[in-house]
């Protein structure tokens, strides 16, 4: 099982000091967080993609390429690649290039985004969001798997005899997760292709998360990719830790209260009861995260937010120290207990390359037989 962090790259005021970092400071902080994640032994760093304030990660491949040059092991991913407003040809080429530069340490998460005005900025209509997600990914899927593509659709100009360059590393495309909060159509899309489904559950109750994951697992099996238990699932999480829970709550409450997406309604305690947000000790984070398996089943990837809402870089790095030293080692051990043998691990470039080799060998053996 993979553990890591994801960030939306928001530029927010630290409510404890009243200071808001500059865009430059926030970008550099994201890089520092990624490097720290590798240092403490985490498996994945993922960045969002946004084209509006107060966010800075408008070019994920640029940032991940920079981080790739400064890391050796950690998987570099996105916590949303906008499949709706990006040209799938450009996605195919950008992420294949990044895959080569990072020696295969790349996957990505497709999503529609959560900001309506972005659509017309890139020449699209938000009312076409689902249609764009379905059609654009269908093209991207082919561009990574076919050397020459002829294609015609509704939302972009046709392609005739087109080859995306560079080709994926070793002929193996980056693994794709489809990220969704509320859209069953995206769970269906992930199941249809046999891709991963990442339920970004940080704002939602477990009943909704269970419903979405159950749908994906059922449809994954329906399309013949394996049993429901073999479907590839990822979950989000949001943590803030201190050695005692009172300090964690005291420090994080202003962040919660000033958050445009968390504060202003229910109390922080009510919010923690209903969502994956955990503010407390490392032991409390372990206990709550292990409970995710009760409604998500055995899954493959767990990502945490540690830096949003104005949490200063120093505190975010301290969260990573606690994750790496105290939380993730226990989670690895506990999640491995009684894990059924048929449940696969999280896909990596190495595992996908190995699976392709096995598949080719089986095809050759069948031909000879």
C-alpha positions in Angstrom: 0.0 0.0 0.0 1.2 3.5 -0.9 1.1 6.4 1.5 1.8 10.0 0.6 0.6 13.6 0.5 -1.4 15.8 -1.8 -1.7 19.5 -2.0 -4.0 21.9 -3.7 -1.4 24.7 -3.6 -3.6 27.3 -2.1 -2.1 30.7 -1.0 -3.9 31.4 2.3 -3.3 33.6 5.3 -1.7 32.0 8.4 -4.5 32.9 10.9 -2.0 32.8 13.8 0.2 35.6 12.3 -2.1 37.3 9.8 0.6 36.9 7.1 0.0 35.5 3.6 2.9 34.0 1.8 3.8 35.3 -1.7 3.2 33.1 -4.7 6.9 32.5 -4.9 7.1 31.4 -1.3 4.2 29.1 -1.7 5.7 27.4 -4.8 9.0 26.9 -3.0 7.2 25.5 0.0 5.4 22.9 -2.2 8.8 21.8 -3.5 10.2 21.6 0.1 7.2 19.5 1.2 7.8 17.1 -1.7 11.4 16.7 -0.9 10.6 16.2 2.8 8.0 13.6 1.9 10.7 11.5 0.2 13.1 12.1 3.1 10.7 10.7 5.7 9.9 7.6 3.6 6.6 8.4 2.0 5.7 6.9 -1.4 3.8 9.7 -3.3 3.7 13.4 -3.7 0.8 14.8 -5.7 0.0 18.4 -6.7 -3.3 19.8 -7.9 -3.8 21.9 -11.1 -5.6 25.2 -10.8 -5.7 28.3 -13.0 -7.3 30.8 -10.6 -6.4 32.5 -7.4 -5.7 31.8 -4.6 -3.9 28.7 -6.1 -0.5 28.5 -7.7 0.0 25.1 -9.4 -1.1 26.0 -12.9 1.7 23.9 -14.5 2.0 20.5 -12.6 4.5 19.0 -15.1 6.9 22.0 -14.6 6.8 21.6 -10.8 7.0 17.8 -10.9 9.9 17.9 -13.4 11.8 20.2 -11.0 11.0 17.9 -8.1 12.0 14.8 -10.2 15.5 16.2 -10.6 15.8 16.6 -6.8 14.4 13.3 -5.7 15.2 9.7 -6.4 12.4 7.4 -5.2 9.1 9.1 -4.6 6.3 8.8 -7.1 5.2 12.1 -8.6 1.6 12.5 -9.3 -1.2 15.0 -9.6 -4.2 15.4 -7.4 -6.0 16.6 -10.4 -5.1 16.9 -14.1 -7.9 18.7 -15.8 -9.0 16.3 -18.4 -11.9 18.7 -19.4 -10.0 21.9 -20.2 -6.6 20.5 -21.2 -6.0 19.2 -24.7 -5.6 15.4 -24.4 -2.8 15.6 -27.0 -0.9 18.0 -24.8 -1.5 15.8 -21.7 -0.2 12.8 -23.6 3.0 14.5 -24.6 3.6 16.4 -21.3 3.3 13.4 -19.0 5.2 11.0 -21.3 8.0 13.5 -21.2 7.8 13.8 -17.5 7.7 10.0 -17.2 11.0 9.8 -19.1 12.7 12.5 -17.0 11.6 10.8 -13.8 12.5 7.3 -14.9 9.0 6.1 -14.6 8.1 7.6 -11.2 5.0 9.2 -12.6 1.3 8.6 -12.5 -1.6 11.1 -12.7 -5.2 11.6 -11.5 -7.8 12.8 -14.0 -10.5 15.2 -12.8 -12.9 17.8 -14.0 -11.9 20.5 -11.5 -14.1 22.5 -9.1 -14.0 26.0 -10.6 -16.6 26.8 -13.2 -15.0 29.9 -14.7 -12.0 27.8 -15.9 -14.0 26.3 -18.7 -14.5 29.4 -20.8 -10.9 30.5 -20.1 -9.9 27.4 -22.1 -12.6 27.6 -24.7 -15.0 25.1 -23.1 -18.5 25.1 -21.5 -19.0 23.7 -18.0 -22.2 22.2 -19.1 -20.1 19.8 -21.3 -18.0 18.8 -18.3 -18.9 15.1 -18.2 -18.9 14.8 -22.0 -15.4 16.4 -22.1 -14.1 14.1 -19.4 -15.3 11.0 -21.2 -14.3 12.0 -24.8 -10.9 13.5 -23.9 -9.9 10.6 -21.8 -10.9 8.1 -24.6 -8.5 9.9 -26.9 -5.7 10.2 -24.3 -6.0 6.4 -23.7 -5.5 5.7 -27.4 -2.7 8.2 -27.8 -0.6 6.4 -25.2 -1.3 2.9 -26.6 -1.4 3.4 -30.4 1.6 4.6 -32.4 -0.7 6.1 -35.1 -4.1 7.5 -34.2 -6.9 8.5 -36.5 -9.7 10.1 -34.4 -12.7 12.4 -34.7 -14.9 13.6 -31.8 -17.2 16.5 -30.7 -14.9 18.8 -28.8 -11.6 19.1 -30.8 -10.4 19.0 -34.4 -9.9 15.5 -35.9 -6.5 13.7 -35.9 -5.2 12.0 -39.0 -2.2 9.7 -38.8 -1.0 11.4 -35.6 1.7 10.1 -33.3 2.1 11.5 -29.8 5.8 12.1 -28.9 7.7 11.0 -26.9 6.1 7.5 -26.7 5.6 6.3 -23.1 8.6 5.0 -21.3 9.2 1.3 -22.1 5.9 1.3 -24.0 4.0 1.5 -20.7 1.8 4.5 -20.2 1.6 6.3 -16.8 -1.0 4.7 -14.5 -4.1 6.8 -14.4 -6.4 7.4 -11.4 -9.8 9.0 -12.0 -10.5 11.4 -9.2 -14.1 12.3 -8.2 -16.0 13.6 -5.2 -19.6 13.2 -6.3 -19.9 12.0 -9.9 -20.8 8.4 -10.5 -20.0 8.8 -14.2 -16.3 9.2 -13.3 -16.4 6.0 -11.2 -18.0 4.3 -14.2 -15.2 5.7 -16.5 -12.5 4.4 -14.2 -14.1 1.0 -14.0 -14.6 0.8 -17.8 -10.8 1.2 -18.5 -9.7 -0.8 -15.5 -7.9 2.3 -14.1 -7.7 3.4 -10.5 -10.5 5.3 -8.7 -9.4 8.0 -6.2 -12.3 9.2 -4.0 -11.3 12.6 -2.7 -13.3 12.1 0.4 -11.9 14.9 2.5 -15.2 16.9 2.6 -17.7 14.0 2.6 -19.1 11.5 5.1 -18.2 7.8 4.9 -21.6 6.8 3.7 -21.1 8.7 0.5 -17.6 7.4 0.1 -18.8 3.8 0.5 -21.5 4.3 -2.1 -19.0 5.7 -4.7 -16.4 3.0 -4.1 -18.9 0.2 -4.1 -20.2 1.4 -7.5 -16.7 1.5 -8.9 -15.8 -2.0 -7.6 -19.0 -3.5 -8.9 -18.5 -2.0 -12.4 -14.8 -2.9 -12.4 -15.8 -6.5 -12.0 -18.6 -6.1 -14.6 -16.1 -5.0 -17.2 -14.0 -8.1 -16.6 -10.9 -6.5 -15.1 -10.9 -8.8 -12.0 -13.0 -9.2 -8.9 -14.4 -6.3 -7.0 -11.8 -6.8 -4.4 -9.0 -6.4 -7.0 -10.2 -2.9 -8.1 -7.6 -0.1 -7.5 -8.9 2.4 -4.9 -7.3 5.5 -3.4 -8.5 7.7 -0.6 -7.8 11.2 0.7 -7.3 12.4 4.2 -6.5 15.6 6.1 -4.4 15.7 9.3 -3.0 18.1 11.8 -1.0 16.5 14.6 0.8 17.5 17.8 2.0 15.4 20.7 -1.2 16.1 22.6 -4.6 16.6 21.1 -5.2 19.9 22.9 -2.3 21.6 21.2 -3.3 20.3 17.8 -6.9 21.5 18.3 -5.8 24.9 19.6 -3.4 25.5 16.6 -5.7 24.1 13.9 -9.0 25.7 15.0 -8.2 29.1 13.5 -7.3 27.4 10.2 -10.6 25.6 10.2 -12.6 28.6 11.2 -11.0 30.7 8.4 -11.3 28.0 5.7 -13.8 28.9 2.9 -14.6 25.2 2.5 -14.5 23.9 6.1 -15.5 26.8 8.4 -18.7 28.8 8.6 -21.0 25.9 9.3 -20.6 23.0 11.6 -18.0 23.0 14.4 -14.6 21.5 13.9 -15.6 18.6 16.2 -18.7 17.9 14.2 -16.7 18.1 11.0 -14.2 15.6 12.3 -17.0 13.3 13.2 -18.4 13.3 9.7 -15.4 13.5 7.5 -11.8 12.2 7.4 -10.3 15.3 9.0 -8.2 14.3 12.0 -6.8 16.9 14.4 -5.1 15.3 17.3 -2.2 13.0 18.1 -0.4 10.6 15.8 -2.2 7.7 17.6 -5.6 9.3 16.7 -4.6 9.7 13.1 -3.6 6.0 13.0 -6.9 4.9 14.6 -9.1 6.9 12.3 -7.2 6.1 9.1 -7.4 2.3 9.9 -11.1 2.7 10.1 -11.3 3.8 6.5 -11.0 0.1 5.5 -14.3 -0.6 7.2 -16.2 1.2 4.4 -13.6 1.3 1.6 -12.3 -2.3 1.8 -8.7 -3.1 1.2 -7.3 -0.3 -0.9 -4.0 0.8 -2.5 -3.3 4.4 -1.9 -3.7 6.8 1.0 -2.9 10.5 0.6 -3.0 13.2 3.2 -3.3 17.0 3.1 -0.9 18.6 5.6 -0.4 22.1 4.2 -3.7 23.7 3.2 -5.7 26.6 4.6 -2.7 28.7 5.7 -0.8 26.1 7.7 2.8 27.5 7.6 5.6 25.6 6.0 7.3 24.8 9.4 4.2 23.2 10.7 3.6 21.2 7.5 7.1 19.8 7.6 6.5 18.9 11.3 3.4 17.0 10.1 5.6 15.1 7.7 8.1 14.1 10.4 5.3 12.6 12.4 3.8 10.9 9.4 7.1 9.3 8.5 8.3 8.4 12.0 5.2 7.5 13.8 2.1 7.1 11.7 2.9 5.5 8.3 5.1 2.7 9.7 2.2 1.6 11.9 -0.3 2.0 9.1 1.8 -0.1 6.8 2.0 -2.9 9.3 -1.7 -2.8 10.3 -3.1 -2.5 6.7 -0.9 -5.5 5.7 -2.5 -7.7 8.4 -5.1 -10.1 7.0 -4.9 -8.5 3.6 -6.2 -11.1 1.1 -3.6 -12.4 -1.2 -5.7 -11.6 -4.3 -5.8 -7.9 -3.5 -3.1 -6.2 -5.7 -0.7 -3.6 -4.6 -0.7 -0.1 -6.0 0.5 0.0 -9.6 4.0 1.3 -10.4 6.0 1.6 -13.6 7.9 -1.5 -12.6 4.8 -3.6 -11.8 3.1 -2.5 -15.0 6.1 -3.3 -17.1 6.3 -6.7 -15.4 2.6 -7.4 -16.0 3.0 -6.4 -19.7 5.9 -8.8 -20.0 3.9 -11.6 -18.4 1.0 -10.9 -20.7 3.2 -11.0 -23.8 4.7 -14.3 -22.7 1.3 -15.8 -22.2 0.2 -14.6 -25.6 3.3 -16.1 -27.3 2.8 -19.4 -25.4 -0.8 -19.5 -26.6 0.3 -18.9 -30.2 2.8 -21.7 -30.1 0.3 -24.0 -28.5 
